[in-house]
Amino acid sequence: MSQEKKAIIHHPSIKSHTPVTRVQIPGRAMFYPDGCCICIFFCLIQGGIYMIQIIDNFAATYSLLIIGLFECVALSYVYGIDNFFKDIEMMIGRKPTIWWRIMWRYVTPTLLFVSDRFFCSSKPWQRLK
């Protein structure tokens, strides 16, 4: 009596045959271009440079610092720097130097945290008045 082993084969065509229910919202395809045009219009009117300064000071600066800080912490401490080094070694064929370990684990999160605290303490919204 032989035991047969069954294998599960995953193929992209299997996924294409599964029923997908998707809610169609009327006008959804036009919402994104219309929203972009409205945002661009507000940047072109007389107070447009003020709008650009607000976007530059708040949307592009602070959020990127926070995202970068959380990414460094998640990479170094949650996923693990050793696992990340194994992934890099698999991709490039050699181990990264100890300099990269120190930068990803200590220096970069520290600099991002200090920059974040400095940005919060400088109150950039007062410079826009």
NORQUI-V846771 format. One record per backbone hydrogen bond with DSSP energy under -1.0 kcal/mol. NH is the residue of the N-H (numbers start at 1). CO is the residue of the C=O. If there is no record, write none. Layout:
NH,CO + NH,CO
This chain:
14,11 + 16,12 + 28,25 + 34,30 + 35,31 + 36,32 + 37,33 + 38,34 + 39,35 + 40,36 + 41,37 + 42,38 + 43,39 + 45,41 + 48,45 + 51,47 + 52,48 + 53,49 + 54,50 + 55,51 + 56,52 + 57,53 + 58,54 + 60,55 + 65,61 + 66,62 + 67,63 + 68,64 + 69,65 + 70,66 + 71,67 + 72,68 + 73,69 + 74,70 + 75,71 + 76,72 + 77,73 + 78,73 + 79,74 + 81,76 + 84,80 + 85,81 + 86,82 + 87,83 + 88,84 + 89,85 + 90,86 + 91,87 + 92,88 + 93,89 + 102,98 + 103,99 + 104,100 + 105,101 + 106,102 + 107,102 + 108,103 + 110,106 + 111,107 + 112,108 + 113,109 + 114,110 + 115,111 + 116,112 + 117,113 + 118,114 + 119,115 + 120,116 + 121,117 + 122,118 + 126,123
